Amino acid sequence: MNLHRQTLTLLGASGEVIARYSVSTALNGAGEKDSSGCTPRGEHYIRAMIGKGLPSCTVLRGRRPTGEIYSRDLGEQNPGRDWILSRILWLCGLESGKNRGPGVDTFRRFIYIHGTPDTEPMGIPKSHGCVRMRNADVIDLFERVDPGTAVFIH
């Protein structure tokens, strides 16, 4: 994942590009510290995948579906809510002291790759630390990866 370009590139086993997606990472930029609101850098892996089979735009809170499907009306009724939609790919850091362990732990910071309302812009940093994607894109990515898939954020 390239923070400067705001893109996520999925590579095959031989390093070939399988897909490229526009994303939105943290408004606060790159960083690993707890409560920073930053997107953590370095080597990660997908530790958990949540939302298999759920309809697009399913609202997730606490990693569980709320029973809601996001709509413009629901968004207007809940201004300022940080929407997590469709799928969650929960990241875990691999670098002790950098993105894993006390004060910097990506997993304990609940850093996800997840869907967001399609009205939210992609290609510009705007999240609270997670990696936001269009719903169709996060569903597509979800179907192409497995728990344990490597994720490198730079």
Stockholm file with secondary structure:
# STOCKHOLM 1.0

chainA/1-154         MNLHRQTLTLLGASGEVIARYSVSTALNGAGEKDSSGCTPRGEHYIRAMIGKGLPSCTVLRGRRPTGEIYSRDLGEQNPGRDWILSRILWLCGLESGKNRGPGVDTFRRFIYIHGTPDTEPMGIPKSHGCVRMRNADVIDLFERVDPGTAVFIH
#=GR chainA/1-154 SS CBTTTTEEEEECTTSCEEEEEECBCBTTCBCCSTTSCCBCCEEEEEEEEECTTCCTTEEEETTEEEEEECCHHHHHHSTTCCCCEEEEEEEEECSBTTTBSTTTCTTTTTCEEEECCTTSCSSSCCBSSSEEECHHHHHHHHHHCCTTCEEEEC
#=GC SS_cons         CBTTTTEEEEECTTSCEEEEEECBCBTTCBCCSTTSCCBCCEEEEEEEEECTTCCTTEEEETTEEEEEECCHHHHHHSTTCCCCEEEEEEEEECSBTTTBSTTTCTTTTTCEEEECCTTSCSSSCCBSSSEEECHHHHHHHHHHCCTTCEEEEC
//
